[in-house]
Structure formats: C-alpha cells, structure tokens
Amino acid sequence: MFGAMLYVNAGKGHYVPAKAAYDALLRSGHTGCVEDMFAILNSPFWQWFCRAEWRFLLRHPQLERCFHATQDTRFTAFWLSTLPLILPVRKAFLTWYEATQPDFILCTNFLGGTIITAIAKKEKLKAPIFVYAADVFNNPTAGFNRNIDRIFVPTLIGKENLSRQGYRKEQVVFAPFPLQSSVQTMERLSKQEARKLLNLEDRFTLLLNFGGEGIGSTALVEELGKRGLDWQIVVVGMLREHMKTRLAELQSRYPTLLIESPGFVTNIGTYMCACDVQAGKAGANALMESLSLRRPFMISELLHAARDTARFFARYQVGWVVRNHRKQADILQAFAQSEEQRKAMEDRLSTLPISFDSDRFISLLLEQVQTCFLSDNSLL
C-alpha cells in the first residue's frame, strides 16, 4: 500500500506528524511519500505565505490570537473549498495524483481537509482523504469539510470538539499520538541516566524550549537567578547569537544557576527525560512528546490554535499555562520544593487517557483505509 502524507510548511508542527506517520508506514512494510501540499498544487505564493505568516505571528502571539480567531470560521472553510474550482490548482493536483497513485492521502494541516478533500470529491478519486488534527485538542473551524473520509485526533477533548463542529461519529477516529521516530524508538531513561548521558548535573532541571524558530524569552531565567536558586537550566532550540550572548551574561550574573545551551538538538527525547519540567511556547508536538515521557509542561504563550490546551490542563492537571514570568517562577519553585506535588504529578501523567505510538497510529489508519474501500464498494 502507498500512502501520501501531505503537510503545509507553517512550522514543524505539521511536517513532524507527517514524517512520523511516513516512518511508521515504512516500518509496517508499506511505502509512501511526504510532500508539501502547496508544492504539489503548484502554488508557490501560498507555499511562501503560510511559512511567512506563521513565523511573523509566532513572534507576535497577541496578534496571532486576534487574527486567527477572526479567520477561524465556516466562511473561511467555504472560501477554501472553492480553490478546486481554479483549474491550474486542480490540474496540478491531478497530475501529481496520476503519477503517484496513492492508496490514501493523509493531510496533517487543516487546509488539506478543505482543499484536498474538495478536489478529490469533485474528481471522484478513489483514494480516501484523511486528516490528522495536528493541534491535538481541536481542528480549526476553517478546516471543516463534511466530506472528509476520516479525521484522526489523539485526545478526548479533541474528539469532543470535532463532534461539536458537526463531524459525524464515523468520521472521527480517536487515535494514538504519532511520535516522531527519534522519540518513538528511543530508550526510556530515568532522569539520572539521561543526565549522565548528556553530561548534565543531577539537580532540579528546567528544559527551556525555544523551538525550531528560536523564539523565546529569558525573563524566567533571570527571575530564577534573582531568587538565588541552584537549578540547572537547559535551553534548546535554534539559538541566535544575541540569545547565546544573553544566556552567557545571565550565567555570569547568577552563578548559582547552571545554564546549558546546546541549541538545536536531534535527541530532544533524551533532554526531556533529563528534565523535571519543560517550558516554552509549546507546539503540540513538543507538548505531547513531553507528556509521553511523563514530564509536565509550562506554556508561556498560548496561541489561538492551542487554546484548548488550557482546558486540557485544567481537566488533567499535567501542566500550566502562565504568561507572567514571576508567576511562572512561583509555580515552579513550589513544585521543586514539594515532593508531594511531584509525586502527584507523576501519578496524573501515568494515567492520562492518551496513547503515544506512531506504529499503532498507522495500524489504525490502515484499518480505516480498508473500511473506506469496503464502504465504497458496497455502494456500487
């Protein structure tokens, strides 16, 4: 079986699950491809725009929350579904489809739910069109399409939200979270084992994740330093020179802190195992990977797409959404000083109603492919 994983280049949040699903598909003995959706639609402007818009709004989260909230409507979904009426877009997709001949298409961005599904249904293509809700707790209203064959979501809150949007029961599939291969296949290490492997000290450790775009603030680090805490702060992500200089300055000013800045790493799972808490502007992948390794997450900026994360944390108590750096420090300091709090957190993390496994995700997806084919044949 050949599966096509389509993503939109708007940050790593959509590419990572596409690649995770592709890797798992290969491990299951099948084949496939990972493609930029707007590249196969021959739409270079939208390919550029999605990346540029996301990078800009990520740096201005207040603007992002306002802008995306106003755009996240059924009208936007309707407008997006008219793109297949543009002949060059449709012809480009059909040329790719005929050359590739996929048995199914999985879109990891909500835009695929409207655009690709609309083309497939208009052209009566045989391959079922699936969507993975990359925001895990929701799928944007702008991505609603009642003709989607299946939409996969890894959380109960996400399933509830999709039901409220109007998806039929048989369309929504509660699925495992597709871990990227580096986390899926890694050995689960204790904190002490991971710290030894990474040459880190064995003390309370905060993993500060600036992500692939290197966006983050050092205000929390400075506040912890002012309090004279002897924690270990590990800063990962794409660090620019001015950030490296700033971290070195903070290390000099607050010698009780131990600040390590490895930057962008390929073994992020090991760093998660080494920490007590991870913090930053969490995308869904960083958050869910942290939870899969039983590490709580403190989110410093909550974007519109991740708005239901706060409801998830309120329900399961496995993390915090706090913007003010002093309040962040208060919560983390209380957590570090209370063995009872840390034990209760471990218990809650171990009983989350979420499974994390890209191989089981693909197994379930392939079952749904067969179900869709059987359903189509029964209508003949």
C-alpha positions in Angstrom: 0.0 0.0 0.0 1.2 3.5 -0.9 0.3 6.4 1.4 0.8 10.1 0.7 1.5 12.3 3.7 0.8 16.0 2.9 1.9 18.8 5.1 1.9 22.6 5.0 5.2 24.3 5.6 4.0 26.5 8.5 6.4 25.5 11.2 7.4 22.0 12.2 4.0 21.2 13.8 2.6 19.8 10.5 5.7 18.3 9.0 6.7 16.3 12.1 3.5 14.2 12.3 3.6 13.7 8.5 7.2 12.3 8.8 6.3 10.3 11.9 3.4 8.6 10.0 5.6 8.0 7.0 8.3 6.4 9.0 5.8 4.2 10.8 4.3 3.3 7.4 7.7 2.1 6.2 8.2 0.1 9.4 4.9 -1.7 8.7 6.1 -2.9 5.3 4.3 -0.4 3.1 5.6 2.6 1.1 4.7 6.2 0.7 5.9 9.8 0.4 5.9 13.1 2.3 5.0 16.1 0.3 4.5 19.9 0.7 0.8 20.3 -0.1 1.2 23.6 -1.9 4.2 22.3 -3.9 2.0 19.6 -5.4 -0.7 22.2 -6.0 1.9 24.3 -7.8 1.0 27.3 -5.6 4.3 29.0 -4.8 2.7 32.1 -3.3 0.7 30.1 -0.7 3.7 28.0 -0.1 5.6 31.2 0.8 2.7 32.9 2.6 1.9 30.1 5.0 5.5 30.0 6.3 6.0 33.8 6.4 2.6 34.4 8.1 3.3 31.7 10.8 6.8 33.0 11.6 5.5 36.5 11.9 2.6 35.6 14.1 4.7 33.3 16.2 6.7 36.4 17.2 3.6 38.4 17.9 1.3 36.0 19.8 -1.2 38.6 20.8 -1.7 39.5 17.2 -1.9 35.8 16.3 -4.7 35.1 18.8 -6.7 38.0 17.4 -6.1 37.4 13.7 -6.6 33.6 13.7 -9.7 33.9 15.9 -11.3 36.2 13.3 -10.3 33.9 10.4 -11.3 30.6 12.0 -14.9 30.5 10.6 -17.1 28.3 8.5 -17.0 31.1 5.9 -13.2 30.7 5.6 -13.8 26.9 5.2 -16.3 27.6 2.4 -13.9 30.0 0.7 -11.0 27.5 0.9 -13.2 24.8 -0.6 -13.7 26.9 -3.8 -9.9 26.6 -4.6 -10.5 23.4 -6.5 -12.6 25.5 -9.0 -9.4 27.1 -10.0 -8.3 24.9 -12.9 -4.5 25.3 -12.6 -4.6 24.1 -9.0 -6.9 21.2 -9.8 -4.8 20.2 -12.8 -1.6 20.3 -10.8 -3.0 18.0 -8.1 -4.4 15.6 -10.7 -1.1 15.4 -12.5 0.6 14.6 -9.2 -2.2 12.1 -8.3 -1.9 10.2 -11.5 1.9 10.0 -11.2 1.8 8.9 -7.6 -1.3 6.7 -7.4 -1.7 6.8 -3.6 -3.9 4.3 -1.9 -4.7 7.0 0.7 -3.8 10.6 1.5 -3.2 11.9 5.0 -3.2 15.7 5.4 -1.6 17.0 8.6 -2.8 20.6 8.2 -6.4 21.7 8.4 -6.1 23.2 4.9 -5.9 19.7 3.5 -9.3 19.0 5.0 -10.9 21.6 2.8 -8.8 21.9 -0.3 -7.7 18.3 -1.0 -11.0 16.8 0.0 -12.9 19.2 -2.2 -10.7 18.2 -5.2 -10.9 14.5 -4.5 -14.7 14.5 -4.2 -15.2 16.7 -7.3 -13.0 14.5 -9.4 -14.4 11.3 -7.8 -10.9 10.0 -6.8 -10.8 6.6 -5.2 -8.1 7.2 -2.5 -9.7 8.1 0.8 -8.7 11.5 2.2 -7.8 11.6 5.9 -6.9 14.5 8.1 -4.8 14.4 11.3 -5.8 17.1 13.8 -2.3 18.4 14.4 -3.4 20.8 17.1 -4.5 17.6 19.1 -7.1 19.4 21.1 -9.0 20.8 18.2 -9.1 21.2 14.4 -9.8 24.8 13.2 -13.4 25.5 12.1 -11.7 26.9 8.9 -10.8 23.3 8.1 -14.3 21.9 8.4 -15.4 19.7 5.5 -18.3 17.3 5.9 -16.8 15.1 3.1 -13.6 14.2 4.9 -13.4 10.4 5.0 -11.7 10.3 8.4 -10.2 12.8 10.9 -7.8 11.4 13.4 -7.4 13.1 16.8 -5.4 11.8 19.8 -7.3 13.4 22.7 -10.8 13.1 24.1 -11.1 16.9 24.3 -10.3 17.0 20.6 -12.8 14.3 19.9 -15.5 16.3 21.8 -14.6 19.5 19.9 -14.9 17.7 16.5 -18.2 16.3 17.4 -19.5 19.8 18.3 -18.2 21.1 15.0 -20.5 18.8 13.2 -18.4 15.8 12.1 -20.3 12.5 12.1 -19.4 9.8 14.6 -17.9 7.5 12.0 -15.7 10.3 10.6 -13.8 11.0 13.9 -11.2 8.4 14.9 -9.7 8.5 18.4 -6.1 7.6 17.6 -2.7 7.3 19.3 -0.4 10.4 19.0 2.1 9.7 16.2 5.5 10.2 17.9 8.4 11.2 15.7 10.9 8.3 15.2 13.6 9.7 17.5 11.2 9.6 20.4 9.2 6.5 19.3 12.3 4.3 19.1 14.4 5.8 22.0 15.1 4.0 25.2 13.0 5.4 28.1 15.7 6.7 30.5 15.5 7.8 34.1 16.4 11.4 34.9 19.7 10.3 36.3 20.5 8.1 33.3 19.6 10.8 30.8 21.6 13.5 32.7 24.7 11.2 32.9 24.4 10.5 29.1 24.2 14.3 28.4 26.9 15.2 30.8 24.4 17.3 32.9 24.4 17.7 36.6 22.0 15.8 38.8 19.9 18.7 40.1 16.4 20.1 39.5 16.4 20.8 35.8 14.2 23.1 33.7 14.2 22.4 29.9 13.5 25.7 28.2 12.5 25.0 24.6 12.7 27.9 22.1 11.7 25.6 19.2 12.8 25.5 15.6 12.3 29.2 15.1 14.4 30.1 18.2 11.6 32.2 19.7 11.6 32.7 23.5 12.3 35.0 26.4 14.9 34.8 29.1 12.7 36.6 31.7 12.0 33.4 33.6 15.7 32.5 33.7 16.6 35.9 35.2 13.8 35.7 37.8 15.1 32.3 38.9 18.5 33.7 39.1 17.4 36.7 41.2 15.9 34.2 43.7 19.3 32.5 44.1 18.0 29.1 43.0 20.6 26.4 42.2 18.7 24.8 39.4 20.0 23.6 36.0 18.5 25.4 33.0 18.9 23.7 29.7 18.0 25.9 26.7 17.3 24.1 23.4 16.1 25.3 20.0 17.6 27.4 17.2 19.6 29.9 19.2 20.8 33.1 17.5 24.0 34.8 18.5 22.3 37.5 20.6 20.5 34.8 22.6 23.7 32.9 23.2 25.3 36.2 24.4 22.3 36.9 26.7 22.5 33.4 28.2 26.2 33.8 28.9 25.6 37.1 30.5 22.9 35.6 32.8 25.2 32.7 33.7 27.9 35.3 34.8 25.4 37.4 36.7 23.7 34.5 38.5 26.4 31.9 39.3 24.1 29.7 41.5 22.2 28.7 38.3 23.8 26.3 35.9 22.8 27.3 32.3 23.5 24.9 29.5 22.6 25.9 25.9 23.1 23.0 23.5 20.8 24.8 20.9 19.1 22.7 18.3 19.4 19.0 19.1 18.4 15.9 17.3 17.9 13.9 20.6 15.3 16.0 22.2 13.7 13.0 23.8 16.8 12.4 25.9 16.7 16.0 27.1 13.1 15.6 28.0 14.0 12.6 30.1 16.7 14.6 31.8 14.4 17.4 32.9 11.9 17.8 35.7 9.7 20.4 33.8 9.7 21.6 30.2 8.7 25.2 29.4 8.3 27.4 26.4 5.9 28.4 23.6 4.6 24.8 23.2 3.6 23.5 19.9 1.5 20.3 20.0 4.5 18.0 19.2 6.7 19.4 22.0 3.9 19.2 24.5 2.7 15.7 23.6 6.2 14.3 23.5 6.9 15.8 26.9 3.7 14.1 28.2 4.6 10.8 26.6 7.8 10.9 28.6 5.9 11.9 31.7 7.3 15.4 32.1 4.9 18.3 32.8 4.9 21.4 30.5 4.6 25.1 31.4 3.3 27.1 28.4 4.4 30.7 28.4 2.3 31.8 25.4 -0.9 30.1 24.3 -1.7 30.6 20.6 -5.2 30.5 19.2 -4.7 27.1 17.6 -3.7 25.7 21.1 -6.5 27.4 23.1 -7.9 24.2 24.3 -4.6 23.2 25.9 -5.7 25.3 28.9 -8.9 23.3 29.2 -6.9 20.1 28.9 -4.5 21.2 31.7 -7.4 22.2 33.9 -9.0 18.8 33.4 -5.9 16.6 33.9 -3.5 18.8 35.9 -0.4 17.9 34.0 0.9 21.3 33.2 0.4 25.1 33.4 -0.4 28.0 31.1 1.2 31.1 32.7 2.4 34.2 30.8 3.8 36.2 33.7 7.4 35.2 34.5 7.1 35.9 38.2 4.0 33.6 38.5 5.9 31.0 36.4 8.8 31.1 38.9 6.4 30.9 41.9 4.7 27.7 40.5 8.0 26.1 39.5 9.6 26.9 42.9 6.7 25.4 44.8 6.8 22.3 42.5 10.5 21.8 43.0 10.3 22.1 46.8 7.3 19.8 47.2 7.9 16.0 46.9 4.2 15.6 47.4 3.4 17.8 44.3 6.0 16.0 42.2 4.6 12.5 43.2 1.0 13.6 42.4 2.2 14.9 39.0 3.8 11.6 38.2 0.6 9.7 39.1 -1.5 12.0 36.9 0.9 11.7 34.0 0.9 7.9 34.2 -2.9 7.8 34.0 -3.6 10.2 31.1 -6.2 8.8 28.6 -3.8 9.3 25.7 -1.7 6.7 23.9 1.6 7.7 22.2 2.6 5.4 19.4 3.1 6.1 15.7 3.1 2.4 14.8 -0.3 1.9 16.3 -1.4 5.1 14.7 -0.6 3.7 11.2 -2.1 0.3 12.1 -5.4 2.0 12.9 -5.1 4.2 9.8 -4.7 1.2 7.5 -7.7 -0.4 9.1 -9.7 2.7 8.2 -8.4 2.6 4.6 -9.9 -0.9 4.3 -13.2 0.2 5.9 -13.4 3.1 3.5 -12.8 0.8 0.5 -15.4 -1.7 1.7 -17.9 1.1 2.2 -17.3 2.5 -1.3 -17.7 -0.9 -2.9 -20.9 -1.6 -1.0 -22.4 1.5 -2.8 -21.6 0.1 -6.2 
